[in-house]
Amino acid sequence: MSAPLVSARNLTVRFATQKGPVDAVRGVSFDLGREKIGIVGESGSGKSTVGRALMRLLPRSATVAADRLVVCDTDVLAADEKIMRRIRGRRIGLIMQDPKYSLNPVVPVGLQIAETFRLHSPAHAGARAAREATLALLRQVRIHDPERVAGLYPHQISGGMGQRVMIAMVLAGGPEVLIADEPTSALDVTVRMEVLSLLDELVARKGLGLLFISHDLNLVRRFCDRVLIMYAGRVVEALKASEIDHAKHPYTQGLLASLPLIRQPREILPTLVRDPAWRESA
Amino acid sequence: MIAVRDLVVRFDRKGAPAVAGVSFAIEKGETFGLVGESGCGKSTVLRAIAGLVPGHSGDVLLDGRPVPARRDRAFYSRVQMVFQDPYGSLHPRQTIAAQLAEPLRNLGLNGGPARVDRALETVGLDPAFRWRFPHELSGGQRQRVAIARALIVEPEVLLLDEPTSALDVSVQAEILNLLTELRRRRGLTYLLVSHDLAVISHMCGELAVMQRGRILERLDVERLRAGTVEHPYSAELLAASEAYGELRPA
């Protein structure tokens, strides 16, 4: 077995706030290989903070500590900003939730992809090479008329197409690890399918590692290979996606039970009774 | 109880109407669902009924009688709305008590602290919440306040616009349970707009699937649950909602 793409041991993120320190992530450990790992949790569980910590994209008020935090052979805790800039985009890419807010509204999407490509290309690609790469990237994300789409501004494209453009832009750096933070939460269900199957295909074909951050347990169990369940900054349970139905932790069980189901009507939905002990015992 | 007939809403004189001739009727005590994707016009139907969209055509009927174009106190004392985003729908600088008292004042009803306390208790909040501000409340607590604000005038119909889609699933379950219980206890009639078929299936007896401003198909919930929808778009929506599993390469 080759070395994991991401290896985190006892990762802790503490934010300094006016009311004193807050531990957003507490002792999280996992290895990501060429696979899809889902991190599932509710608002404030720390799932996005884990993703940001891997790229060191946290604000100054955050202190990151870990026994080990290695991303693509680089010790993220020891790396200086210059090294981090070489890793971000080129080795590890981030797909965010809403393309509306992540794309530059006054630049055509093709130019935004080309800019990313040129920034990361080792041999300082010229405008023509960047243009060709952009069209190829757009084709990779299943945009069938890339010449036309490349000239459009973000407000002229739909949410699903915007997310595919975002994915093309992230692929432009040729990363081995993708962090996708709620990449389909802003999309309609029928569009969500397209984006997920695209991500699935790219991860399989290029042999990437994917960290899929989501609040949607049902989506993650179908899409990912393994799932980490986070609660109050801790991973309370880690299991194979196929074994979620046999989850042991009461929080995981409670989350599953509280979901309304199309085909299984229940008069009253079971609700979570949060046990303070969940915060402490892993 | 409440019905719409040939409702048409146009935001743009030249373009396609946002709502293009929608009709349905809801019996007292029932929950009717409107489901569809972004831009299908489902929320606009709700807002038009509430009188929040100027210049719609068609009728909104309450007990078979058309309501006035400019909705009056009599209408709002019987029909109230709960909005999607509990972060945006409460005034950030007013206490909960002030916000709960406002609809009473608007409708010229007798207020008083007792009624505010009762409304809070109805939605499962301690009366002590009356002195708090929205930023001191969680998302679920805010949505409870929004429901309390709608219920304080003792309406018969609630228009629910994606009432749980901004909430975590465990909180969603609590709010859906609260709505179910309130409907049963008070005989309320709900019109529920959602993009989530599971929420619609859980709450509604009957539903309509909307696309591009039109109702494509009306179904009772048994047919949705059995998967025997007729329109291809309804089938696509159902498949997409259920079948992330099909993505996995064999």
Interface residues (C-beta under 8 A of the other chain):
Chain A: E42 S43 G159 D188 V189 T190 V191 R192 M193 L196 S197 D200 A204 H215 L217 N218 L219 R222 F223 G254 L255 S258 L259 P260 L261 I262 R263 P265 R266 E267 I268 L269 P270 T271 L272
Chain B: E37 S38 G139 D168 V169 S170 Q172 A173 E174 L176 N177 T180 E181 H195 D196 L197 A198 V199 S201 H202 M203 V221 L224 R225 A226 G227 E236 L237 L238 A240 S241 E242 Y244 G245 L247 R248 P249
